[in-house]
Amino acid sequence: MGIKDRQMGRWADGRTAKRGEEPKVTEADKIRSYRDLRVWQEGMALAEACYMLTRRFPNDELFGMTSQIRRAATSVPANITEGYGRDSTGEHVQFLRVSQGSLKELETHLALSSRVGLIAESETKNVLEECDRLGKMLHRLIRSLQNR
């Protein structure tokens, strides 16, 4: 793949990439695993936040909205991982698109949970903002892979 966060327009040291800039690649900069992808790391943090959030849901929602939110949230990093492990760029992009779909599903479940009174809107605000940021990261990664 290349340099960490290259898909995000940043080099490993945090600098913003300039057009045509190619910094020296060190061993520490190389992506050796999906775990090195910032988009996967953010997806895992989002899933963890959703688990913490749904702990406050009523017990009678355990097999309802709680399950739906947790499944959608875990699907995001899981599909990033599965795409990374595929042989072709096309397959990788397809799994990233599935991840985007799961993210939109998660946003819908969170919004509905707030609307029906399972959780206060203020408690979903940060998670929904994280969904928005992650969605933008996925979009940029997909574009980057398609432009190779």
BALOBA-1460 file (C-alpha; in Angstrom, 3 decimals):
// residues 148
<rec num="1" residu="m" x="0.000" y="0.000" z="0.000"/>
<rec num="2" residu="g" x="2.622" y="2.576" z="0.862"/>
<rec num="3" residu="i" x="2.904" y="5.154" z="3.565"/>
<rec num="4" residu="k" x="0.552" y="5.192" z="6.547"/>
<rec num="5" residu="d" x="-2.321" y="7.561" z="6.031"/>
<rec num="6" residu="r" x="-1.294" y="8.231" z="2.445"/>
<rec num="7" residu="q" x="-4.903" y="7.587" z="1.479"/>
<rec num="8" residu="m" x="-5.893" y="10.343" z="3.875"/>
<rec num="9" residu="g" x="-3.483" y="12.921" z="2.395"/>
<rec num="10" residu="r" x="-1.101" y="12.804" z="5.356"/>
<rec num="11" residu="w" x="2.323" y="11.331" z="5.850"/>
<rec num="12" residu="a" x="3.226" y="9.231" z="8.867"/>
<rec num="13" residu="d" x="4.719" y="12.235" z="10.677"/>
<rec num="14" residu="g" x="1.375" y="14.075" z="10.439"/>
<rec num="15" residu="r" x="2.330" y="16.577" z="7.745"/>
<rec num="16" residu="t" x="-0.207" y="17.298" z="5.040"/>
<rec num="17" residu="a" x="0.920" y="15.919" z="1.701"/>
<rec num="18" residu="k" x="1.693" y="18.345" z="-1.099"/>
<rec num="19" residu="r" x="0.967" y="17.409" z="-4.669"/>
<rec num="20" residu="g" x="3.856" y="15.427" z="-6.091"/>
<rec num="21" residu="e" x="5.629" y="15.167" z="-2.752"/>
<rec num="22" residu="e" x="7.311" y="11.823" z="-2.074"/>
<rec num="23" residu="p" x="8.946" y="11.697" z="1.358"/>
<rec num="24" residu="k" x="11.505" y="9.067" z="2.216"/>
<rec num="25" residu="v" x="9.729" y="5.857" z="3.240"/>
<rec num="26" residu="t" x="11.079" y="4.210" z="6.373"/>
<rec num="27" residu="e" x="10.231" y="0.761" z="7.731"/>
<rec num="28" residu="a" x="8.070" y="2.397" z="10.415"/>
<rec num="29" residu="d" x="5.979" y="4.099" z="7.703"/>
<rec num="30" residu="k" x="4.968" y="0.946" z="5.833"/>
<rec num="31" residu="i" x="1.530" y="-0.541" z="6.210"/>
<rec num="32" residu="r" x="2.054" y="-4.163" z="7.096"/>
<rec num="33" residu="s" x="-1.480" y="-4.994" z="8.155"/>
<rec num="34" residu="y" x="-5.014" y="-3.656" z="8.088"/>
<rec num="35" residu="r" x="-4.344" y="-2.746" z="11.735"/>
<rec num="36" residu="d" x="-2.013" y="-0.004" z="10.470"/>
<rec num="37" residu="l" x="-4.852" y="1.687" z="8.556"/>
<rec num="38" residu="r" x="-6.214" y="4.735" z="10.348"/>
<rec num="39" residu="v" x="-9.638" y="4.092" z="8.836"/>
<rec num="40" residu="w" x="-9.725" y="0.643" z="10.493"/>
<rec num="41" residu="q" x="-8.534" y="2.076" z="13.814"/>
<rec num="42" residu="e" x="-11.275" y="4.713" z="13.715"/>
<rec num="43" residu="g" x="-13.837" y="2.056" z="12.800"/>
<rec num="44" residu="m" x="-12.834" y="-0.009" z="15.817"/>
<rec num="45" residu="a" x="-13.093" y="3.040" z="18.088"/>
<rec num="46" residu="l" x="-16.567" y="3.734" z="16.688"/>
<rec num="47" residu="a" x="-17.698" y="0.149" z="17.320"/>
<rec num="48" residu="e" x="-16.389" y="0.353" z="20.879"/>
<rec num="49" residu="a" x="-18.258" y="3.628" z="21.449"/>
<rec num="50" residu="c" x="-21.461" y="2.013" z="20.177"/>
<rec num="51" residu="y" x="-21.067" y="-0.901" z="22.580"/>
<rec num="52" residu="m" x="-20.646" y="1.557" z="25.467"/>
<rec num="53" residu="l" x="-23.636" y="3.604" z="24.307"/>
<rec num="54" residu="t" x="-25.976" y="0.616" z="23.987"/>
<rec num="55" residu="r" x="-25.153" y="-0.611" z="27.496"/>
<rec num="56" residu="r" x="-27.576" y="2.074" z="28.657"/>
<rec num="57" residu="f" x="-30.440" y="0.756" z="26.533"/>
<rec num="58" residu="p" x="-33.278" y="-1.078" z="28.293"/>
<rec num="59" residu="n" x="-32.874" y="-4.851" z="28.628"/>
<rec num="60" residu="d" x="-35.944" y="-5.466" z="26.475"/>
<rec num="61" residu="e" x="-34.010" y="-3.937" z="23.550"/>
<rec num="62" residu="l" x="-31.155" y="-6.445" z="23.816"/>
<rec num="63" residu="f" x="-32.368" y="-8.408" z="20.783"/>
<rec num="64" residu="g" x="-33.781" y="-5.331" z="19.064"/>
<rec num="65" residu="m" x="-32.065" y="-2.004" z="18.613"/>
<rec num="66" residu="t" x="-29.062" y="-2.904" z="20.795"/>
<rec num="67" residu="s" x="-28.269" y="-5.853" z="18.553"/>
<rec num="68" residu="q" x="-28.874" y="-3.859" z="15.356"/>
<rec num="69" residu="i" x="-26.536" y="-1.044" z="16.420"/>
<rec num="70" residu="r" x="-23.804" y="-3.410" z="17.540"/>
<rec num="71" residu="r" x="-23.990" y="-5.488" z="14.362"/>
<rec num="72" residu="a" x="-23.859" y="-2.435" z="12.089"/>
<rec num="73" residu="a" x="-21.010" y="-0.904" z="14.114"/>
<rec num="74" residu="t" x="-18.868" y="-4.052" z="14.036"/>
<rec num="75" residu="s" x="-19.553" y="-4.513" z="10.346"/>
<rec num="76" residu="v" x="-17.708" y="-1.272" z="9.531"/>
<rec num="77" residu="p" x="-14.172" y="-2.316" z="10.577"/>
<rec num="78" residu="a" x="-14.872" y="-5.966" z="9.690"/>
<rec num="79" residu="n" x="-15.514" y="-5.054" z="6.049"/>
<rec num="80" residu="i" x="-12.470" y="-2.770" z="5.966"/>
<rec num="81" residu="t" x="-10.450" y="-5.789" z="7.103"/>
<rec num="82" residu="e" x="-12.036" y="-8.165" z="4.626"/>
<rec num="83" residu="g" x="-11.454" y="-5.774" z="1.749"/>
<rec num="84" residu="y" x="-7.827" y="-5.304" z="2.711"/>
<rec num="85" residu="g" x="-7.340" y="-9.057" z="2.513"/>
<rec num="86" residu="r" x="-8.700" y="-9.353" z="-1.028"/>
<rec num="87" residu="d" x="-6.494" y="-9.840" z="-4.066"/>
<rec num="88" residu="s" x="-7.838" y="-7.135" z="-6.328"/>
<rec num="89" residu="t" x="-8.399" y="-3.425" z="-5.927"/>
<rec num="90" residu="g" x="-11.952" y="-3.849" z="-7.223"/>
<rec num="91" residu="e" x="-12.791" y="-6.327" z="-4.480"/>
<rec num="92" residu="h" x="-11.115" y="-4.116" z="-1.876"/>
<rec num="93" residu="v" x="-13.213" y="-1.142" z="-2.994"/>
<rec num="94" residu="q" x="-16.395" y="-3.240" z="-2.949"/>
<rec num="95" residu="f" x="-15.861" y="-4.172" z="0.699"/>
<rec num="96" residu="l" x="-15.142" y="-0.549" z="1.563"/>
<rec num="97" residu="r" x="-18.485" y="0.330" z="-0.019"/>
<rec num="98" residu="v" x="-20.186" y="-2.321" z="2.109"/>
<rec num="99" residu="s" x="-18.512" y="-0.684" z="5.103"/>
<rec num="100" residu="q" x="-19.971" y="2.663" z="4.016"/>
<rec num="101" residu="g" x="-23.415" y="1.064" z="3.822"/>
<rec num="102" residu="s" x="-23.051" y="-0.349" z="7.329"/>
<rec num="103" residu="l" x="-22.053" y="3.098" z="8.531"/>
<rec num="104" residu="k" x="-25.236" y="4.624" z="7.082"/>
<rec num="105" residu="e" x="-27.264" y="1.812" z="8.640"/>
<rec num="106" residu="l" x="-25.642" y="2.592" z="11.999"/>
<rec num="107" residu="e" x="-26.469" y="6.294" z="11.659"/>
<rec num="108" residu="t" x="-30.105" y="5.410" z="10.983"/>
<rec num="109" residu="h" x="-30.326" y="3.101" z="14.021"/>
<rec num="110" residu="l" x="-28.796" y="5.766" z="16.254"/>
<rec num="111" residu="a" x="-31.155" y="8.455" z="14.972"/>
<rec num="112" residu="l" x="-34.173" y="6.189" z="15.446"/>
<rec num="113" residu="s" x="-33.027" y="5.244" z="18.958"/>
<rec num="114" residu="s" x="-33.040" y="8.906" z="19.831"/>
<rec num="115" residu="r" x="-36.408" y="9.540" z="18.172"/>
<rec num="116" residu="v" x="-38.149" y="6.740" z="20.072"/>
<rec num="117" residu="g" x="-36.608" y="7.752" z="23.384"/>
<rec num="118" residu="l" x="-34.129" y="4.932" z="23.968"/>
<rec num="119" residu="i" x="-31.361" y="7.472" z="24.390"/>
<rec num="120" residu="a" x="-31.074" y="11.250" z="24.475"/>
<rec num="121" residu="e" x="-30.128" y="12.979" z="21.240"/>
<rec num="122" residu="s" x="-27.216" y="14.644" z="23.042"/>
<rec num="123" residu="e" x="-25.772" y="11.195" z="23.816"/>
<rec num="124" residu="t" x="-25.695" y="10.207" z="20.143"/>
<rec num="125" residu="k" x="-24.226" y="13.501" z="18.916"/>
<rec num="126" residu="n" x="-20.538" y="12.546" z="19.290"/>
<rec num="127" residu="v" x="-21.042" y="9.081" z="17.808"/>
<rec num="128" residu="l" x="-22.907" y="10.517" z="14.816"/>
<rec num="129" residu="e" x="-20.111" y="13.059" z="14.285"/>
<rec num="130" residu="e" x="-17.620" y="10.173" z="14.364"/>
<rec num="131" residu="c" x="-19.750" y="8.357" z="11.765"/>
<rec num="132" residu="d" x="-19.549" y="11.420" z="9.531"/>
<rec num="133" residu="r" x="-15.748" y="11.659" z="9.859"/>
<rec num="134" residu="l" x="-15.309" y="7.944" z="9.197"/>
<rec num="135" residu="g" x="-17.594" y="8.135" z="6.175"/>
<rec num="136" residu="k" x="-15.404" y="10.865" z="4.702"/>
<rec num="137" residu="m" x="-12.276" y="8.801" z="5.377"/>
<rec num="138" residu="l" x="-13.805" y="5.781" z="3.627"/>
<rec num="139" residu="h" x="-14.814" y="7.940" z="0.670"/>
<rec num="140" residu="r" x="-11.278" y="9.319" z="0.303"/>
<rec num="141" residu="l" x="-9.750" y="5.846" z="0.598"/>
<rec num="142" residu="i" x="-12.068" y="4.492" z="-2.105"/>
<rec num="143" residu="r" x="-11.186" y="7.383" z="-4.420"/>
<rec num="144" residu="s" x="-7.495" y="6.873" z="-3.749"/>
<rec num="145" residu="l" x="-7.688" y="3.172" z="-4.590"/>
<rec num="146" residu="q" x="-9.697" y="3.825" z="-7.748"/>
<rec num="147" residu="n" x="-7.198" y="6.413" z="-8.969"/>
<rec num="148" residu="r" x="-4.262" y="3.998" z="-8.832"/>
